[in-house]
Amino acid sequence: MAEQSKLPAARESTQASGVFDWRPLESFQRQFDRLFDDFPSRRNLADFQPFERMMSQWSAGPPVDFVEKDGGYEITAELPGLDEKSVDVKLANGVLSISGEKSEEKEEKKEGYYCSERRYGSFRRAFRVPEGVDVDKITADFEKGVLKIKLPKMPESQKEEKKIKIAAK
């Protein structure tokens, strides 16, 4: 015959006994509180790094679209805050490179408040120029922070495509 044992009438706390917590809302509250333990408001403000600056350290360069169109190719680069004097477009050994540098300083003084920020950084993106591009006719336009580079195809490379018939064996 199997032995029977009596269980105590009072329950121990779940944390002390290691038993699974059956109170899901209290468990959720503890997890939620832990999520905000390192929130910037609880740290020294000097340690706080703005999100924008943190993201700029991760980015490798500006977003660029490379699209083939009927008469050639078009490269579009978003370069907010820059002007055409801050950007260089160069072609060397079949590689088109876009580079630039941005520097910005901001200073704000109010009663009991002083803020000084400096941001700077440079970028470089490079693309191999596809075969059939007329390198002497490449153009670049800059308007409202958007750089558009047009790479026209040579007339020989713009010939209509020919459909090749596939023979079954």
N, C-alpha and C positions, 0 to 999 in steps of 0.2 A: 504494500500500500504506500502511496506517495505521502510525503510529509507536507503538512500545511504550516504556513507561517503567518503571523499576524503583521499587518502593515500599520505603521503609526498613523494616528488620526490627523496630526498636524503636518503640513507640507513644508519642506525646506525651501529656501529661496532657490530659484532656478540657476542663478549665477554661481552660487556656492556648490550646488550639487552637480553642475554640468549637464543638467537635463535640458532638452529642447524647450525653448520659450514658446508657449502657445498663445501668447498675447501679441498678435501681429502688429497692432497699432503702436504699442509701446516699443517693440523692436524696431519698427520703421522710424519712430521718433529718435531713438538712439543713433541709428545709422545716419539719419538726416543731420543731427547735431554734429556728428563726426565729420560730415562733409564740409561743414563751415568752420571747423576748428582753425584752419589755416587761412581763412578769408582775410583780405588785406586790412579790414577795419580792426582786426585783433592784433595786427603786427605794427611795428614802427612804420610810420608813413615814409621814412627815408628808404626803407627796404622795398617799397612798392614800385614796381616797374610797369608803366602804362602799357596797355594791350597793344596799342599801335606800334610802340617801339619794339616790343617783343616780337610782333609779327614781321617787322621790317628786318629783323635779324635772321628770320627763317627763309625769307623769300630769296630766290636765286636770281631773279630778274623780273622785268615787267611782263605782263601777259602779252602774247604775240599770236596773231592768226596768220597762217600761210595758206593761201587759197589759189587754186588754178582757175583761171577764167579763160574765156574764148581766145583772146589775143595774147595771153601771157599769164604771169603770176602776180599776186599782190600780197605784200606783207603789211599788216597793220599792227602797230604797237601802241598800247595805251601808256602814256607818259605824263600823268597828271602832275601839275606843279612845275613842269619844265618848259623851257622855250627852245626855239630852234638853235640858239647860240650855245645851249648846254648839251646838245646832242651831236654826235659824229656818226656818219654813215660812210664806210670805206669798203672797197672791193680790192682784194689781193689774192692772187693764186686760186681763183675760183671760189673764194669764200667772202660772203657779204657779212660785215659785222656792224652792229649797232651798239654804240656805247654812249654813256653820259654820266654826269655827276650832278647831284642835287645837294644844295646846302641852304639851310633856312635857320634864321635866328629870330626869336620872339622874346620880347621883354614887356612885362606888364607890371605897373606900379599902381597901387591903390592904398588907401588908408589901412594900415595894419597888414598889408599884403604885398608880397613881391614875388613875381614868377619870372624865371629866365629859362628858356629852352633853346637848345641847339640840336638840330638834326642834320645829318649829312650822310651821304653814301654814294656809291658808284655802282654801275652795272655794265655788263657786256653780254650781248647775245650774238651768236654767229651761225650762219646758215650756208651750206654748200649750194652754190648756184646750179640749178638743173641744166642739163644739156639742152642746147637749142635756144638759149636766151641771148638776145642781142645786148651784150654788155655795154655798148656805146650809147644805148638809148634808155638806160635805167634812170628813173626819176624818183625824187623824194619830195613830199609835201608835208607840211606841219600845220595843223589847225586845231585850236582848242585842246591841246594836250594829246592829240592823236597824230602819230607819224604814219604816213602811207607811202610805201615804196612800191613802184611799179616796175616789173621786170618783163618787158615785151619779148615775145618769141620772134625768132628770125622767120622770114617768109617760108623758107624751106621746111621748117619744123611745124608749120601751120597747115600742112596739106591734110586733106580729108583722110579719115581713117578708112582702111580697106578691110572688109570682112573676109576672113579666110574660111573657106569651106572645109569642114572636117569629114574625112572619109572613114567609113566604118569598114573593118576587115573581118 
